[in-house]
Amino acid sequence: TPKNGFWQRFASFVGPDTAMIFGDTGTGKSALATAIALQAAGDGYQVRYLDSERNIPDFAIQQLKEAKVAYAYNPVWSAIRGICHSPGEVDLFVLDSLAAPIMSQFARLSMKKRGDALLEAIAAMADLKEWAYRRQAVALVISQPQSELALEENESRNELRPIAPKSLFFVKEILKTDIQKGAPSKVTAWSWRSRSVAYKTPIIEAFIGDKGVILEWKLQ
């Protein structure tokens, strides 16, 4: 049982509202999300974790289930969309991730209808924001950066935004992950866009090793 104050700090920083963690593949987004879910569950809060990619290792899924986190894998966008409308009577809802099912929809649609997929992402984030307010809860969404193929004029690789950028109007805190590989690897989640702190302010550090993830709250 954590009871170390991390979840209370995170929940106070975010909510009741929505947060997003984004970053390149392999920068520890899911490890961070599962660790946050375990912190909340360990403190006695109700947690639902919706996995759309199945990138989480089996041992982490087992940890979630042992902690009584309501974990489920579902890659079907129509089902994910319905869950985002009403995640249920929980204190933390984690969607890991938004980008994968949206990109899947986007790839299947004609050019004329691709805008519909992005509108669905916007609607999903709007629903989560309303749910978090009504429930006095936190919604945490994991995402990837937009494709390098979609770079706008004068936009560099280091300035990439999360996918479906117009949905970001409904997100209070957006964190970006960087990783230093090692034993353990260190993940830093810093403020990419915030209503309360400056750009690039370190918020969370996570140390990922063979025995799991150790979280440290860095914001003073």
C-alpha positions as CSV (number, residue, x, y, z in Angstrom):
1,T,0.0,0.0,0.0
2,P,1.7,3.3,-1.1
3,K,0.2,5.9,1.3
4,N,3.2,8.1,0.4
5,G,1.2,11.1,-0.7
6,F,2.0,10.8,-4.4
7,W,-1.5,10.2,-5.5
8,Q,-2.9,13.1,-3.5
9,R,-0.3,15.4,-5.0
10,F,-1.1,14.2,-8.5
11,A,-4.9,14.4,-8.0
12,S,-4.6,17.9,-6.5
13,F,-2.4,19.1,-9.4
14,V,-4.8,17.7,-12.1
15,G,-8.3,17.6,-10.8
16,P,-11.0,17.1,-10.8
17,D,-10.1,17.4,-14.4
18,T,-8.2,15.7,-17.3
19,A,-4.5,15.1,-17.8
20,M,-2.5,13.8,-20.8
21,I,0.9,12.2,-20.9
22,F,2.5,12.0,-24.4
23,G,5.9,11.2,-25.8
24,D,7.7,9.1,-28.3
25,T,7.5,5.3,-28.3
26,G,9.6,3.8,-25.5
27,T,9.7,6.8,-23.2
28,G,7.9,5.1,-20.4
29,K,4.3,6.5,-20.8
30,S,2.5,3.2,-20.0
31,A,4.9,2.4,-17.2
32,L,4.1,5.8,-15.7
33,A,0.4,5.4,-16.2
34,T,0.4,1.9,-14.5
35,A,2.4,3.2,-11.6
36,I,0.0,6.1,-11.1
37,A,-2.9,3.7,-11.2
38,L,-1.2,1.5,-8.6
39,Q,-0.6,4.5,-6.3
40,A,-4.2,5.5,-6.4
41,A,-5.5,2.0,-5.8
42,G,-3.0,1.5,-3.0
43,D,-4.4,4.5,-1.3
44,G,-7.9,3.0,-1.5
45,Y,-9.3,4.8,-4.5
46,Q,-11.3,3.1,-7.3
47,V,-9.4,2.9,-10.5
48,R,-10.4,1.8,-14.1
49,Y,-7.7,1.2,-16.6
50,L,-8.6,0.8,-20.3
51,D,-5.8,-0.5,-22.5
52,S,-6.2,0.0,-26.2
53,E,-2.8,-1.2,-27.3
54,R,-1.8,-4.2,-25.2
55,N,1.7,-2.9,-24.8
56,I,1.7,-3.4,-21.0
57,P,3.8,-6.3,-19.8
58,D,2.0,-9.3,-18.2
59,F,3.6,-8.6,-14.8
60,A,2.2,-5.1,-14.8
61,I,-1.2,-6.3,-15.7
62,Q,-1.0,-8.8,-12.9
63,Q,0.0,-6.0,-10.5
64,L,-3.0,-3.9,-11.6
65,K,-5.4,-6.8,-11.0
66,E,-3.9,-7.7,-7.6
67,A,-4.4,-4.0,-6.6
68,K,-8.1,-4.3,-7.6
69,V,-7.7,-2.0,-10.5
70,A,-10.5,-2.6,-13.1
71,Y,-8.2,-3.4,-16.0
72,A,-9.5,-4.3,-19.5
73,Y,-8.0,-4.5,-23.0
74,N,-10.2,-3.3,-25.8
75,P,-8.9,-1.9,-29.1
76,V,-12.3,-1.2,-30.6
77,W,-12.9,2.5,-31.0
78,S,-16.7,2.3,-30.7
79,A,-16.4,0.6,-27.4
80,I,-13.7,3.1,-26.2
81,R,-15.8,6.0,-27.3
82,G,-18.8,4.7,-25.2
83,I,-16.6,4.2,-22.1
84,C,-15.2,7.7,-22.4
85,H,-18.7,9.0,-22.3
86,S,-19.2,7.4,-18.9
87,P,-16.2,5.7,-17.3
88,G,-18.2,4.8,-14.2
89,E,-18.1,5.3,-10.5
90,V,-14.3,5.5,-10.1
91,D,-11.8,8.1,-8.9
92,L,-9.2,7.6,-11.6
93,F,-9.9,6.6,-15.2
94,V,-6.8,5.8,-17.4
95,L,-7.1,5.5,-21.2
96,D,-3.9,4.0,-22.6
97,S,-4.0,5.2,-25.3
98,L,-6.1,7.6,-27.3
99,A,-3.8,7.8,-30.3
100,A,-3.8,4.1,-31.4
101,P,-7.6,3.6,-32.0
102,I,-7.9,7.1,-33.5
103,M,-5.1,6.4,-36.0
104,S,-6.7,3.0,-36.8
105,Q,-10.0,4.8,-37.6
106,F,-8.1,7.5,-39.5
107,A,-6.3,5.0,-41.8
108,R,-9.5,3.2,-42.7
109,L,-11.6,6.3,-43.7
110,S,-11.7,8.1,-47.0
111,M,-10.1,11.6,-47.2
112,K,-13.6,13.2,-46.9
113,K,-14.4,11.3,-43.6
114,R,-11.0,11.5,-41.9
115,G,-12.1,14.7,-40.2
116,D,-14.8,12.7,-38.5
117,A,-12.2,10.6,-36.7
118,L,-10.6,13.7,-35.3
119,L,-13.9,15.1,-34.2
120,E,-14.6,11.8,-32.3
121,A,-11.3,12.3,-30.4
122,I,-12.4,15.8,-29.5
123,A,-15.7,14.6,-28.3
124,A,-14.1,11.8,-26.3
125,M,-11.9,14.3,-24.5
126,A,-14.8,16.6,-23.9
127,D,-16.8,13.8,-22.4
128,L,-13.9,12.9,-20.1
129,K,-13.6,16.4,-18.9
130,E,-17.3,16.6,-18.1
131,W,-17.2,13.2,-16.4
132,A,-14.2,14.2,-14.2
133,Y,-16.1,17.4,-13.1
134,R,-19.3,15.5,-12.3
135,R,-17.5,12.7,-10.5
136,Q,-14.9,14.9,-8.9
137,A,-12.3,12.5,-10.4
138,V,-9.2,12.4,-12.6
139,A,-9.1,11.2,-16.2
140,L,-5.6,10.4,-17.4
141,V,-5.1,9.9,-21.1
142,I,-1.9,8.5,-22.7
143,S,-1.1,9.6,-26.3
144,Q,1.6,9.7,-28.9
145,P,2.9,12.7,-30.8
146,Q,1.4,13.6,-34.2
147,S,3.2,12.0,-37.1
148,E,6.4,13.6,-38.4
149,L,4.6,13.4,-41.8
150,A,2.1,15.9,-40.4
151,L,4.6,18.6,-39.4
152,E,3.4,22.1,-40.0
153,E,5.6,24.7,-41.8
154,N,8.4,25.8,-39.6
155,E,7.7,23.2,-36.9
156,S,10.7,21.1,-35.7
157,R,10.8,17.6,-34.5
158,N,11.3,18.8,-30.9
159,E,8.1,20.8,-31.1
160,L,5.7,17.9,-31.9
161,R,2.3,18.1,-30.3
162,P,0.1,15.3,-29.1
163,I,-2.1,13.7,-31.8
164,A,-5.5,15.3,-32.4
165,P,-4.3,18.7,-31.1
166,K,-7.8,20.3,-31.1
167,S,-8.8,17.9,-28.4
168,L,-6.2,19.5,-26.1
169,F,-8.6,22.3,-25.3
170,F,-10.3,19.8,-23.0
171,V,-7.1,18.8,-21.1
172,K,-5.9,20.8,-18.1
173,E,-2.4,19.4,-17.7
174,I,-0.3,18.0,-20.5
175,L,3.0,16.3,-19.6
176,K,5.7,15.1,-22.0
177,T,8.0,12.2,-21.3
178,D,11.8,11.9,-21.8
179,I,13.8,8.8,-20.8
180,Q,17.4,8.1,-19.9
181,K,18.1,4.5,-20.5
182,G,19.9,2.6,-17.8
183,A,19.5,0.3,-14.9
184,P,17.2,1.6,-13.8
185,S,15.9,3.9,-16.6
186,K,14.8,7.3,-15.5
187,V,11.7,8.9,-17.0
188,T,11.0,12.6,-16.5
189,A,7.5,13.8,-17.2
190,W,7.6,17.6,-17.6
191,S,5.0,20.2,-18.2
192,W,4.3,20.7,-21.9
193,R,1.2,22.8,-21.4
194,S,-0.2,23.7,-18.0
195,R,-2.7,26.0,-16.5
196,S,-0.6,26.3,-13.3
197,V,3.2,25.9,-14.0
198,A,5.8,27.0,-16.5
199,Y,6.8,25.1,-19.6
200,K,9.2,22.3,-19.0
201,T,8.7,22.3,-15.3
202,P,9.6,18.7,-14.1
203,I,6.5,17.2,-12.5
204,I,7.3,13.5,-12.1
205,E,10.3,11.3,-12.1
206,A,10.0,7.6,-12.5
207,F,12.7,5.0,-12.1
208,I,11.9,1.8,-14.0
209,G,13.8,-1.3,-13.0
210,D,13.3,-5.1,-12.9
211,K,11.2,-4.8,-9.7
212,G,8.8,-2.2,-11.0
213,V,8.5,1.6,-11.0
214,I,9.4,4.0,-8.3
215,L,7.6,7.4,-8.6
216,E,8.9,10.7,-7.2
217,W,6.8,13.9,-7.2
218,K,9.2,16.7,-8.3
219,L,6.9,19.8,-8.4
220,Q,7.5,21.9,-5.3
